[in-house]
């Protein structure tokens, strides 16, 4: 320290050692204050070290000065600040047996001359390769954080005039404390900043996720719609196949039951007629014994009731069979949707008119029919199948009207398609029923009034035409069915 | 007397057809009675066809051993003069066309049939048989009516 003083004294042209000592203490205090100040300024880590170095350099000649920090796994050391004659950056290195490692290992400052260091080498505490032959004095102090060594600050003199002493060690120890503070604060800052960044990123991510979620919801809705469509088509296709098979199998038993019931009706009426004749013939004989016997049998077997009830029984059974026939025939129509048929260019209005004539019986007592027909081109279609669709829709319209109402039938044309809208001011369709309206066998009609196939058949027919059928309804106000059909079929 | 050959793998159909046709008033057939023979096997019906002439053959289309068109075409070789009719629940358009073309089918009636219409068809076929006007195929498939 003496040489240092001399140097400083020389610089300041101070002659008296006491004055020099006082000055040194003052400057040392100023330096400590300056370093303490530095810790509060927001500068880069390197700049902080650089300024610390500059302040120290004012007091102690520290041409070679470095800060070494242990890596997190404490197996290597890096040098965020390093100044020497080479001006090269010191690469980080794994721990060896150098002077720095010695300081770190012991957690205590090392302030030594060449001789001290040679002694340590001889003791095996350090390897000599790491030391410089030009070394005159070396001072290193550990940087401690929470009592744990995290690195060191060291300086080296190659000048015989500069030998470090206890005062230098004290100053550097103070600097090391300040560096530890700064490092601690910076790591806090870093984690705070990364937390803020993380939060920001999180917010962005959340925003992004919301956007993606919205996209997905839309995609999901579309997918669901497509799926419903697919299920519906699939359902219709399998029902069609089933229908074709079932219809044939059912037609045989229906065939003979229906025919037999007809024959039975004839037989029964003949038998009953014969019985009347027998009774009359018997009455004419006037044989009281035979007549009493016949009367007894008639009463015991309730023949009079049978004679009245039998025709009813047969009529009701035929009604039942008739209904089964209608269902099977609907099923066959349904299956027919998948059957190749002749496509032709036809006038939709002719179809609508003839269908209206056919359903007139259903409609004429209930509804006024208002037709608004536009001028339409002929369209490529399967006319009889379209008529079937019109009939189903018109029948539904008629059935929706409870007392008296209006049925509107309008047509129109867009670029390459035509539309047919059939509306009624009837009871409407409840919201929960509307999505199922095209499902096979779905019906709201009472048993015997509908098979639940009409609209699914219609849906199949329109799909086959590459058209659309839509139904909108307001319960209590009415229903509108809109059918759109391409004028020409692109591919069939 | 008119002889009618009924062929269907379902015996109940045969009974019902006979009952239905037996209700035809003989006066509509110039007093000629109807005589029925029933077979659930087309092969047995062909064997019988070798021994006996028939005026009308009414066959099912879908049968296990052979279909109605095959049966009628084999019978046609033995008895070209017998009128041919199919009553079937299997209403395949191609099958009907094949039947009309290959065996000069005179009627195709779908099951379940309407008794009155079936009787009318039989009366008209048998009634016109004698004077030879029944060579034009009448297509009675149930189609969409509008």
Interface residues (C-beta under 8 A of the other chain):
Chain A: X247 X248 X249 X250 X251 X252 X253 X254 X255 X256 X257 X258 X259 X260 X262 X263 X266 X321 X325 X328 X329 X332 X333 X339 X351 X354 X355 X357 X358 X384 X385 X387 X388 X391
Chain B: X10 X12 X13 X15 X16 X17 X19 X20 X23 X62 X87 X89 X90 X91 X93 X110 X111 X112 X113 X115 X142 X143 X144 X145 X146
